[in-house]
């Protein structure tokens, strides 16, 4: 079975990827952790819930669907800890977010980094693609290679030279992209909190060893290096997020500091940009997006609460963004996923679906049926 798609992704109505985990999935994860059910039984629960949310996304009118990230606990750590040379561990502290500290879990570099050909995300995608069965485009989300430059991960004893570290990360992601492509992925999203952090004025980097400009340049080289050999028919986007944990955030700042380099020169087909509140700044950095270049997916609808935004306000903000990017180069989405971690944001599943339906309906109104 196949569906006729009038436009390549990113579509006019998009979503970032993660969805609220249902109670029975939380329960099954706890039972598995306590040894009450097997990994096979846990996967059965995950698969049942993935089938349900795939059907729901299609019912809402979305042309792109994900598995809601139901088989992972964090948007990034589950992927990274299954790379060779990286391990998950429990640190003394969690990540610091506005008003709270997260659950304690992270990854660290323990050896030479390379892609694991038995990475579990490959089967996760083939299972998703089988469930979707051509009814929509199945999007695979993974953390950007730049997430491995977050503080505390790089082991300088293994990689004294940061360029050697970057080189192995690039090769790892080149291999990962090929493996996902061979598994059937045609729409890949790189989730990049690190790059967004490079534009946050108050965040210090690497204890002064490298300037912000050096790190911005390195971040661009790493992503573009990873994409150097990507197949022509593989759509790749970057999602720039400022942190999303139980409806809180990690930092603030506009995209102005990174826009001249990353928004102008990153070789992706689209940028998912967070624009749901004042923390994100104005649209002026969008002037660096090449005309006719990457699609700009405006994250104007918040995933952090269940209240629906005023329709006329969203339409006015889209019109404001056209000062810098043509309307045909714009799309609409939530600013982030609804559950970047298994904890989820503070809204109900019904409110989550209402948000996504709102985005579908509003996008049809703004761009008209001929431009879906």
Buried (B, 14 or more C-beta within 10 A) or exposed (E): EEEEEEBBBBBBBBBBBBBBBBEEBEEBBEBBEEEEBEEEEBBEBBBBBBBBBBBBBBEBBBBBBBBBBBBBBBBBBBBBBBBBBBBBEEEEEBBEBBEEEBBEBBBBBEEEBBBBEEBEBBEBBBBBBEBBEEBBBBBBBBBBBBBBBBEEBBBEEBBEEBEEBBBBBBBBBBBBBBBBBEBBBBBBBBBBBBBBBBBBEEBEBBEEEBEBEEBBBBBBBBBBBBBEEBEEEBBBBBBBBBBBBBBBBBBBBBBBBBBBBBBBBBBBBBBBBBBBEEBBBBBEBBBBBEEEBBBBBBBBBBBBEBEBBEEEEBBEBBEEBBEBBEEEBBBBBBBBBBBBBBBBBEBEBEBBBBBBBBBBBBBBEBBEEEEB
